[in-house]
Amino acid sequence: MSINDLLIISPELIIIIFGLSILIIDFFKVRKSLLSIISILGLIIAILALVYQLFSDITITQSSFLNSSIVFDELGILYKSIIILSAIFVLLASTNFTKSFDKYTSEFYSLILLSTSGMMFLSSASELILLYLSIELTTLPLIALCAINKTNKSAESSMKFLILASISSAILLYGIVLLYGLTGTTDIQLITTVLTDLFKNGDTQNIPISILIITLIITGFGFKISAVPFQMWTPDVYEGSPISITAFLSVASKAAAFAALIRISTLIFPNLPQEISWGDIIAIISAISMTIGNFSAILQNSFKRMMAYSTIAHAGYLLIAIAGISSGVISDSISTLSFYLIGYSLMNLTAFLSVMIVLNTNKDDSIKSLSGLGKTSPLIAFCIAISMIALTGFPPTVGFIGKLYLFSVGFNAGFTWLIFVALLNSVISAYYYLRVIKVMYFNTPSKTKLLQSDVVPKFAIVFLSFLIILLGILPNPIIEITISAAESILVLK
Amino acid sequence: MDFVGPGILSVLIFLPLIAAVIILTSIKSDNLVKYFALIIASLELIISLYIFASFDRDSSEKFQFIDSIYNWISVKSFNVQYLVGIDGLSLPLILLCTILIFVAVLASWSLKIRVREYFTWLLVLQSAVLGVFCSLDLIMFFLFWELELIPMFFLISIWGTGRKEYSAMKFLLYTLFGSAFLLIGILAIYFSTETFDMTLLPTIMKSSVLILPATLIFFMFLIGFAVKLPIFPFHTWLPDAHTDAPTAVSVILAGVLLKMGGYGILRIIITLFNEPSIIFAYIFALLGVVNIIYGALITLRQKDLKRLIAYSSISHMGYVLLGFSAIASTNLDYVLLGLTGASMQMFTHGTITGLLFLSVGIMYDKTHTRYIPDLGGLSKKLPMLTIAIVIAGLASLGLPSTSGFISELLIFFSAFNVFPIYTIIGVTGIVLTAGYILWMLQRTFFGKLNERYESLSDVDTLQSLSIYLLVFLILFVGIYPSILTSIFETGIINILQISSS
């Protein structure tokens, strides 16, 4: 183990150290706001470490113990940045929220940081056991966080999450085990070469097991990214969890899962026999996810449930890019997926966090309770409106550019029918996203008492909305970053 | 040409958008907002008149006033540039847009609720529509096409009447449905030719193999634009949206937004898909006639004045389609005439229907009803308004010396050469138009005055200003049509030379 190895995992280490030390600091009866400052500080230092990594010339050497388990590339750095930044925004906007509970403040921050570190490991894992472990490290703190309110609903959602997360992990693990059985290694790089050798001569004997491997891995990840038909847990968990956790869950954990899915679908799936058209499986899952997600969202009265189904629909959109990888448009697919994910994170964070700072969602999170927000709290209503317009995919927002780029790549990859389904879905989604706007601006103010909020959360939300518009007008710099990130993974291939 | 600096089109497009942001962020007083919006609308009008005056009609360039940023989004597989420019086709439509927005701002002067937001959205709308007419990059075109929906959604559902929220949502969902087809078509073109650049596409399209059958892409675009124009059976959003929108917005909706559909058909379908257009010209003719007759018959039965005008718009857009069908003629002169006539019809319908909606809106403010049986004899109390609406009505039925006559003449003249039977059926539409217009005038403005309206006063100065402007346009274009036809012609020649040379 060298200093080099430490540098490579330094962002994760920093976050773990901060996460654990918050628990210790809490013994000294410090003020709650200090805890939040410390945890945000930890995340910012981790970001700085990432920036340092980007500009330094550290490389993974053959002798290092990390050799096979962690990759160090721009894709990893990009996704880690998305994850850390969304954690920062969630924490910035949660200052009011954490005031509302007397106990467990330090646990809240500590668990979020630990989960963040798990997601970061997940987005750079290049070894299947580490991948599995980081999924657990991501999920277990989140399960505890879901129940942090200690209400019945909260506990129920946490229990559901626990059971379904365990089942999905088990399924994924089974897929990993079979892959190990087939190739004799858990190192993704080695698996790639072993598989290429194995199926070089048109070996048909191992096709059934390959199908099983693909099915199990897709199922496992299907749960994590809440794609249909593995989405059942999403609405319940989103509804039951405290809203800041819902925001974190819908953005950061999704980014991490997609980072891992990109690696697997770029490096492992294409080397399995050509007869298995896994791209079509993904495309079908994608089409069903968006359709069911959007149609179900129309029927919801609860804001959180609506957003949960919207998340399912967006998982469907994002899977278009994974399907694109299957037909060989790899670099563009990864780039568009990353860009859309960035946009999606901005939009979802804005939507959730804005609602969080005006409404006490534990009591009432119905869409109706937002009535007349345009009059009573114009700034926040404006931010929610921007996020809804962006989620629908209207210009000039990042949602428009993201969808355009995504659909364009999907079209290029030959999934014309899928793009058509996606476009019609965008039309359907307009109905329920704009309903939120309608309620806010056209209805008379409801009697729901609004929360008073500090300057910091408001500032965070306004900044996010500003980014939504900015990336809609000047998308090029971010698109270039995602392209170089996409190319970094292809070097390995 | 030297004195027009580069960028004047960008100024034209983005000035209202910037003004909207200024209104939203820094102007607090309602009155100030109105004056500011009026200044911006006047500036836009002046700029567009200036462009109109300095437009070089004999230029050999296909597009003028070009303004571009090459790599707005530069990805290998997705290269979008910011590219605006105009030709003879888009120029009059731009002028129409700035005129009608100017009228709309005047027509909204008495607005009292949520003034700031209203003018913000109105100006955003202007930017979006001008953007559609100026864009020469398919994605930019699509961007502005979509951008126009948000302001319309708000304008109808906040300041409208009746079932406004339903109508706004219906309008939005219908157009989005059309855009879905549009985007597929755009992407299909892009992945066949690897460019979104509409100035290069006509030449590139000829030498490249399309990844989808040309017929399929043709129909994709046709559906996309059919929703907007609107073409039967995609028209059902129109009566609702027009009826429930506030006056100024109805003026813009009927006057400018419908033209985006016709413009799209000319600029994309007829330019890029010339052969399918010729093969399927009978569809233009057939749908055109269906629009004309079906629209007119339904109009006859309307009792709500705004709904009546809305359905008459459907009928009039049928003439535009009938004009497009002349593309199938083997004689290029007739093609030219037909397409010019169709473009003229778009312009004249904009001014005529704009005036009709405006007058009805003014009348509604006074009588508080648009229900025809409740009205009657209004000419005694509202002489000015009656004159305006009579002129608009007569122009609408194509009376000689009004602008409506010229465009319908051109359309029938050229379409008759290709589809005589359809044209003959279409011409009967004029009779129906005369029927519903005159009947409407008779029931509303002539006859016995309802006692309720004894105390009505005629239009005020501000309102008469916009009425004069539109009446002037209708008569002036009717008497001196070549001021527009000559410009439209250069645009159509461009399109045809590009596509069939």
Interface residues (C-beta under 8 A of the other chain):
Chain A: V329 D332 S335 I389 F394 P395 P396 F400 I401 L404 Y405 F407 S408 V409 F411 N412 T416 I419 F420 L423 L424 S426 V427 A430 Y431 L434 K438 Y441 F442 P475 N476 I479 I483
Chain B: N71 W72 I73 S74 V75 K76 S77 F78 I139 F142 L143 F144 E146 L147 L149 I150 F153 F154 S157 I158 E165 M169 L172 L173 L176 F177 S179 A180 L183 I184 L187 A188 Y190 F191 L212
